[in-house]
Amino acid sequence: MNLSKNTILITGGAAGIGFELARQLCRRGNKVIITGRDQAKLDSALTQLPDVTIIKSDAGEIRDIETLHQRIVRDFPELNVLINNAGIMRDINFHKDERSLEDLTREIEINLCGPIRLTKKFLPQLKARPEAAIVNVSSGLAFVPLPISPIYCATKAALHSFTQSLRVQLKNTKVKVFELAPPATDTPLLRHGNPSDLKGVSIMSVEAMVTAAMKGFEKDNFEIRPGQANQLKFMSRLAPEFILKQLSRSVDRMLAS
Ligand SMILES: NC(=O)c1ccc[n+]([C@@H]2O[C@H](COP(=O)([O-])OP(=O)(O)OC[C@H]3O[C@@H](n4cnc5c(N)ncnc54)[C@H](OP(=O)(O)O)[C@@H]3O)[C@@H](O)[C@H]2O)c1
Protein backbone atom coordinates (compact mmCIF):
# COMPACT_ATOMS: atom_id res chain seq x y z
CA MET A 1 0.00 0.00 0.00
CA ASN A 2 1.28 3.38 -0.95
CA LEU A 3 1.51 5.56 2.16
CA SER A 4 1.26 9.04 0.69
CA LYS A 5 -1.39 11.11 -1.11
CA ASN A 6 -4.27 9.07 0.28
CA THR A 7 -7.43 10.36 1.89
CA ILE A 8 -7.86 8.34 5.06
CA LEU A 9 -10.71 8.02 7.56
CA ILE A 10 -9.60 6.82 11.01
CA THR A 11 -12.32 6.01 13.54
CA GLY A 12 -11.35 6.79 17.12
CA GLY A 13 -8.45 9.02 16.10
CA ALA A 14 -8.40 11.49 18.98
CA ALA A 15 -6.21 9.37 21.28
CA GLY A 16 -3.98 6.33 21.48
CA ILE A 17 -3.23 4.25 18.38
CA GLY A 18 -5.68 6.15 16.16
CA PHE A 19 -4.06 9.48 17.04
CA GLU A 20 -0.56 8.15 16.37
CA LEU A 21 -1.72 6.66 13.05
CA ALA A 22 -3.13 10.10 12.17
CA ARG A 23 0.13 11.81 13.21
CA GLN A 24 2.39 9.52 11.18
CA LEU A 25 0.07 9.49 8.16
CA CYS A 26 -0.23 13.30 8.13
CA ARG A 27 3.57 13.54 8.21
CA ARG A 28 3.72 11.34 5.10
CA GLY A 29 1.49 13.67 3.09
CA ASN A 30 -1.95 12.09 3.46
CA LYS A 31 -5.26 13.86 4.05
CA VAL A 32 -6.58 12.46 7.33
CA ILE A 33 -10.06 12.58 8.87
CA ILE A 34 -10.53 11.37 12.44
CA THR A 35 -13.67 10.58 14.41
CA GLY A 36 -14.50 10.20 18.07
CA ARG A 37 -17.34 10.62 20.54
CA ASP A 38 -15.87 13.36 22.69
CA GLN A 39 -15.70 16.83 21.09
CA ALA A 40 -13.16 18.12 23.63
CA LYS A 41 -10.78 15.25 22.80
CA LEU A 42 -11.23 15.90 19.08
CA ASP A 43 -10.55 19.63 19.59
CA SER A 44 -7.38 18.80 21.50
CA ALA A 45 -6.25 16.44 18.71
CA LEU A 46 -6.86 19.22 16.19
CA THR A 47 -4.63 21.58 18.19
CA GLN A 48 -1.82 19.03 17.93
CA LEU A 49 -2.51 18.03 14.32
CA PRO A 50 -3.89 21.15 12.60
CA ASP A 51 -4.09 19.46 9.19
CA VAL A 52 -6.59 16.76 10.21
CA THR A 53 -10.35 17.07 9.83
CA ILE A 54 -12.30 16.14 12.96
CA ILE A 55 -15.83 14.72 12.90
CA LYS A 56 -17.80 13.80 16.01
CA SER A 57 -19.23 10.35 15.31
CA ASP A 58 -19.85 7.22 17.35
CA ALA A 59 -18.80 4.00 15.57
CA GLY A 60 -21.30 2.06 17.68
CA GLU A 61 -24.33 4.06 16.47
CA ILE A 62 -25.98 3.30 13.12
CA ARG A 63 -27.36 6.84 12.77
CA ASP A 64 -23.90 8.34 13.29
CA ILE A 65 -22.45 6.02 10.65
CA GLU A 66 -25.10 7.11 8.14
CA THR A 67 -24.41 10.81 8.83
CA LEU A 68 -20.65 10.30 8.67
CA HIS A 69 -20.99 8.50 5.36
CA GLN A 70 -23.08 11.34 3.86
CA ARG A 71 -20.53 13.94 5.04
CA ILE A 72 -17.56 11.99 3.62
CA VAL A 73 -19.24 11.34 0.26
CA ARG A 74 -19.99 15.07 0.01
CA ASP A 75 -16.72 16.54 1.29
CA PHE A 76 -14.16 13.80 0.59
CA PRO A 77 -15.32 11.83 -2.49
CA GLU A 78 -11.67 10.85 -3.03
CA LEU A 79 -11.56 8.84 0.24
CA ASN A 80 -9.59 5.67 -0.44
CA VAL A 81 -8.58 4.28 2.97
CA LEU A 82 -10.82 3.32 5.89
CA ILE A 83 -9.13 2.47 9.20
CA ASN A 84 -11.54 0.84 11.64
CA ASN A 85 -9.68 1.61 14.83
CA ALA A 86 -12.28 2.76 17.40
CA GLY A 87 -12.65 0.28 20.21
CA ILE A 88 -13.36 -0.07 23.91
CA MET A 89 -12.15 -2.72 26.36
CA ARG A 90 -13.74 -3.54 29.70
CA ASP A 91 -13.10 -6.02 32.48
CA ILE A 92 -16.34 -7.92 33.06
CA ASN A 93 -16.84 -10.24 36.03
CA PHE A 94 -19.86 -12.39 35.19
CA HIS A 95 -20.28 -13.32 38.88
CA LYS A 96 -20.90 -9.76 39.95
CA ASP A 97 -21.54 -7.59 36.92
CA GLU A 98 -24.63 -5.43 37.19
CA ARG A 99 -24.67 -3.77 33.78
CA SER A 100 -27.92 -3.71 31.82
CA LEU A 101 -28.19 -6.27 29.03
CA GLU A 102 -27.85 -3.41 26.56
CA ASP A 103 -24.65 -2.05 28.09
CA LEU A 104 -23.18 -5.54 28.53
CA THR A 105 -22.80 -5.97 24.77
CA ARG A 106 -21.69 -2.41 23.96
CA GLU A 107 -18.23 -3.66 22.93
CA ILE A 108 -19.89 -5.77 20.23
CA GLU A 109 -21.63 -2.67 18.79
CA ILE A 110 -18.44 -0.60 18.74
CA ASN A 111 -15.62 -3.11 18.12
CA LEU A 112 -17.40 -5.50 15.76
CA CYS A 113 -20.65 -4.06 14.37
CA GLY A 114 -18.91 -0.70 13.83
CA PRO A 115 -16.25 -2.01 11.41
CA ILE A 116 -18.79 -4.25 9.64
CA ARG A 117 -21.27 -1.39 9.11
CA LEU A 118 -18.58 1.13 8.12
CA THR A 119 -17.17 -1.36 5.62
CA LYS A 120 -20.61 -1.91 4.12
CA LYS A 121 -21.29 1.84 3.81
CA PHE A 122 -17.89 2.87 2.41
CA LEU A 123 -17.16 -0.10 0.15
CA PRO A 124 -18.81 1.34 -3.00
CA GLN A 125 -16.73 4.53 -2.66
CA LEU A 126 -13.53 2.57 -1.98
CA LYS A 127 -14.14 0.22 -4.91
CA ALA A 128 -14.38 3.21 -7.25
CA ARG A 129 -10.84 4.37 -6.40
CA PRO A 130 -7.79 3.19 -8.36
CA GLU A 131 -6.11 2.10 -5.08
CA ALA A 132 -7.89 1.56 -1.80
CA ALA A 133 -7.60 -0.21 1.54
CA ILE A 134 -9.55 -1.20 4.61
CA VAL A 135 -7.60 -1.66 7.84
CA ASN A 136 -9.30 -3.41 10.74
CA VAL A 137 -7.55 -2.96 14.07
CA SER A 138 -8.04 -6.18 16.01
CA SER A 139 -5.65 -7.31 18.77
CA GLY A 140 -3.18 -10.01 19.76
CA LEU A 141 -6.11 -11.09 21.96
CA ALA A 142 -7.94 -12.08 18.76
CA PHE A 143 -5.81 -15.25 18.84
CA VAL A 144 -6.17 -16.18 22.52
CA PRO A 145 -8.55 -14.57 25.03
CA LEU A 146 -7.71 -12.65 28.18
CA PRO A 147 -10.61 -14.05 30.24
CA ILE A 148 -11.01 -10.96 32.44
CA SER A 149 -12.24 -9.14 29.27
CA PRO A 150 -14.46 -11.83 27.74
CA ILE A 151 -16.60 -9.71 25.45
CA TYR A 152 -13.72 -7.57 24.19
CA CYS A 153 -11.73 -10.68 23.23
CA ALA A 154 -14.76 -12.24 21.55
CA THR A 155 -15.16 -9.10 19.41
CA LYS A 156 -11.50 -9.18 18.38
CA ALA A 157 -11.61 -12.90 17.48
CA ALA A 158 -14.72 -12.18 15.42
CA LEU A 159 -13.12 -9.15 13.75
CA HIS A 160 -10.12 -11.32 12.81
CA SER A 161 -12.46 -13.86 11.21
CA PHE A 162 -14.52 -11.16 9.46
CA THR A 163 -11.35 -9.59 8.06
CA GLN A 164 -10.17 -12.92 6.64
CA SER A 165 -13.49 -13.43 4.87
CA LEU A 166 -13.63 -9.87 3.60
CA ARG A 167 -10.12 -10.18 2.16
CA VAL A 168 -11.21 -13.23 0.18
CA GLN A 169 -14.43 -11.58 -1.01
CA LEU A 170 -12.52 -8.48 -2.22
CA LYS A 171 -9.62 -10.32 -3.83
CA ASN A 172 -10.68 -9.30 -7.35
CA THR A 173 -11.09 -5.62 -6.48
CA LYS A 174 -8.59 -2.80 -5.91
CA VAL A 175 -9.42 -2.79 -2.18
CA LYS A 176 -6.68 -4.33 -0.05
CA VAL A 177 -7.82 -5.66 3.31
CA PHE A 178 -5.39 -5.37 6.23
CA GLU A 179 -5.62 -6.51 9.81
CA LEU A 180 -3.49 -4.73 12.38
CA ALA A 181 -3.34 -6.84 15.56
CA PRO A 182 -1.55 -4.69 18.15
CA PRO A 183 0.11 -6.17 21.22
CA ALA A 184 -0.21 -4.42 24.61
CA THR A 185 0.46 -0.81 23.60
CA ASP A 186 0.89 2.17 25.88
CA THR A 187 -2.38 4.09 25.37
CA PRO A 188 -5.27 5.26 27.59
CA LEU A 189 -7.08 1.96 26.82
CA LEU A 190 -4.29 -0.11 28.36
CA ARG A 191 -4.09 2.13 31.41
CA HIS A 192 -7.75 1.52 32.37
CA GLY A 193 -7.12 -1.89 33.90
CA ASN A 194 -5.40 -3.26 36.99
CA PRO A 195 -1.60 -2.76 36.62
CA SER A 196 -0.98 -6.19 38.23
CA ASP A 197 -2.72 -7.79 35.21
CA LEU A 198 0.15 -6.47 33.06
CA LYS A 199 2.91 -8.13 35.11
CA GLY A 200 5.33 -9.81 32.73
CA VAL A 201 3.68 -8.29 29.66
CA SER A 202 6.01 -6.26 27.48
CA ILE A 203 4.29 -3.01 26.56
CA MET A 204 5.11 -1.38 23.25
CA SER A 205 5.23 2.39 22.88
CA VAL A 206 2.47 3.65 20.61
CA GLU A 207 5.09 5.26 18.32
CA ALA A 208 6.96 1.95 17.87
CA MET A 209 3.74 -0.01 17.34
CA VAL A 210 2.46 2.38 14.66
CA THR A 211 5.89 2.52 13.01
CA ALA A 212 5.77 -1.29 12.74
CA ALA A 213 2.25 -1.03 11.31
CA MET A 214 3.44 1.45 8.66
CA LYS A 215 6.16 -0.96 7.56
CA GLY A 216 3.56 -3.70 7.30
CA PHE A 217 1.23 -1.55 5.19
CA GLU A 218 4.08 -0.62 2.86
CA LYS A 219 5.02 -4.26 2.35
CA ASP A 220 1.41 -5.37 1.82
CA ASN A 221 1.69 -7.59 4.87
CA PHE A 222 -2.03 -8.19 5.25
CA GLU A 223 -1.93 -9.49 8.84
CA ILE A 224 0.36 -7.24 10.83
CA ARG A 225 1.23 -8.58 14.30
CA PRO A 226 3.81 -6.33 15.96
CA GLY A 227 5.80 -7.53 18.99
CA GLN A 228 4.08 -9.97 21.35
CA ALA A 229 0.97 -10.17 19.14
CA ASN A 230 3.00 -12.43 16.88
CA GLN A 231 3.97 -14.63 19.83
CA LEU A 232 0.34 -14.84 20.93
CA LYS A 233 -0.70 -16.15 17.52
CA PHE A 234 2.19 -18.60 17.45
CA MET A 235 1.52 -19.84 21.02
CA SER A 236 -2.22 -20.15 20.36
CA ARG A 237 -1.31 -22.82 17.80
CA LEU A 238 1.68 -24.41 19.50
CA ALA A 239 0.46 -24.54 23.11
CA PRO A 240 -3.10 -23.21 23.30
CA GLU A 241 -3.86 -24.46 26.82
CA PHE A 242 -0.60 -23.16 28.24
CA ILE A 243 -1.08 -19.68 26.85
CA LEU A 244 -4.73 -19.51 27.96
CA LYS A 245 -3.61 -20.47 31.47
CA GLN A 246 -1.03 -17.68 31.42
CA LEU A 247 -3.66 -15.15 30.44
CA SER A 248 -6.10 -16.47 33.06
CA ARG A 249 -4.09 -15.30 36.07
CA SER A 250 -6.11 -12.11 36.49
CA VAL A 251 -9.33 -14.15 36.64
CA ASP A 252 -7.78 -16.52 39.19
CA ARG A 253 -7.02 -13.44 41.35
CA MET A 254 -10.58 -12.19 40.83
CA LEU A 255 -12.09 -15.55 41.86
CA ALA A 256 -9.90 -15.69 44.95
CA SER A 257 -10.89 -12.20 46.15
N1 LIG B 1 -3.70 -0.30 23.54
C1 LIG B 1 -3.60 -1.60 23.41
O1 LIG B 1 -2.89 -2.26 24.19
C2 LIG B 1 -4.33 -2.32 22.29
C3 LIG B 1 -3.96 -3.64 22.03
C4 LIG B 1 -4.62 -4.33 21.03
C5 LIG B 1 -5.61 -3.71 20.29
N2 LIG B 1 -5.94 -2.43 20.56
C6 LIG B 1 -7.02 -1.85 19.74
O2 LIG B 1 -6.58 -0.66 19.14
C7 LIG B 1 -7.68 0.22 18.95
C8 LIG B 1 -7.32 1.57 19.55
O3 LIG B 1 -7.06 1.36 20.92
P1 LIG B 1 -6.28 2.41 21.82
O4 LIG B 1 -5.42 1.63 22.73
O5 LIG B 1 -5.71 3.49 21.02
O6 LIG B 1 -7.52 2.95 22.67
P2 LIG B 1 -7.74 4.37 23.38
O7 LIG B 1 -6.44 4.89 23.84
O8 LIG B 1 -8.81 4.17 24.39
O9 LIG B 1 -8.28 5.28 22.19
C9 LIG B 1 -9.44 4.87 21.53
C10 LIG B 1 -10.01 6.02 20.74
O10 LIG B 1 -11.20 5.54 20.15
C11 LIG B 1 -12.25 6.45 20.43
N3 LIG B 1 -13.48 5.71 20.53
C12 LIG B 1 -13.86 4.81 21.46
N4 LIG B 1 -15.09 4.37 21.20
C13 LIG B 1 -15.51 5.02 20.09
C14 LIG B 1 -16.71 5.00 19.34
N5 LIG B 1 -17.74 4.26 19.70
N6 LIG B 1 -16.78 5.76 18.23
C15 LIG B 1 -15.74 6.55 17.85
N7 LIG B 1 -14.60 6.63 18.55
C16 LIG B 1 -14.48 5.86 19.65
C17 LIG B 1 -11.85 7.16 21.71
O11 LIG B 1 -12.34 8.48 21.77
P3 LIG B 1 -13.76 8.86 22.43
O12 LIG B 1 -13.77 8.21 23.77
O13 LIG B 1 -13.74 10.33 22.46
O14 LIG B 1 -14.79 8.33 21.51
C18 LIG B 1 -10.34 7.22 21.59
O15 LIG B 1 -9.93 8.36 20.91
C19 LIG B 1 -8.87 -0.44 19.60
O16 LIG B 1 -9.66 -1.10 18.64
C20 LIG B 1 -8.24 -1.45 20.55
O17 LIG B 1 -9.07 -2.54 20.81
C21 LIG B 1 -5.33 -1.71 21.55
The ligand as a Gaussian input file, in Angstrom:
#p B3LYP/6-31G(d) Opt

LIG

0 1
 N       -3.703000      -0.298000      23.536000
 C       -3.596000      -1.602000      23.413000
 O       -2.885000      -2.259000      24.192000
 C       -4.331000      -2.315000      22.287000
 C       -3.962000      -3.643000      22.029000
 C       -4.624000      -4.335000      21.032000
 C       -5.609000      -3.713000      20.291000
 N       -5.941000      -2.432000      20.563000
 C       -7.021000      -1.848000      19.743000
 O       -6.582000      -0.656000      19.139000
 C       -7.683000       0.222000      18.949000
 C       -7.317000       1.566000      19.547000
 O       -7.059000       1.363000      20.923000
 P       -6.280000       2.415000      21.823000
 O       -5.421000       1.634000      22.731000
 O       -5.712000       3.488000      21.016000
 O       -7.521000       2.952000      22.667000
 P       -7.741000       4.371000      23.380000
 O       -6.441000       4.895000      23.840000
 O       -8.813000       4.170000      24.392000
 O       -8.279000       5.280000      22.185000
 C       -9.438000       4.871000      21.531000
 C      -10.007000       6.018000      20.737000
 O      -11.204000       5.544000      20.148000
 C      -12.253000       6.449000      20.426000
 N      -13.484000       5.708000      20.528000
 C      -13.861000       4.812000      21.463000
 N      -15.092000       4.371000      21.202000
 C      -15.511000       5.017000      20.090000
 C      -16.705000       4.995000      19.342000
 N      -17.741000       4.257000      19.704000
 N      -16.778000       5.757000      18.234000
 C      -15.743000       6.547000      17.855000
 N      -14.595000       6.626000      18.552000
 C      -14.481000       5.862000      19.650000
 C      -11.848000       7.161000      21.707000
 O      -12.339000       8.476000      21.768000
 P      -13.763000       8.858000      22.434000
 O      -13.772000       8.211000      23.775000
 O      -13.738000      10.327000      22.459000
 O      -14.787000       8.327000      21.514000
 C      -10.338000       7.216000      21.587000
 O       -9.929000       8.360000      20.910000
 C       -8.872000      -0.442000      19.602000
 O       -9.661000      -1.097000      18.645000
 C       -8.244000      -1.446000      20.554000
 O       -9.068000      -2.543000      20.807000
 C       -5.330000      -1.712000      21.548000

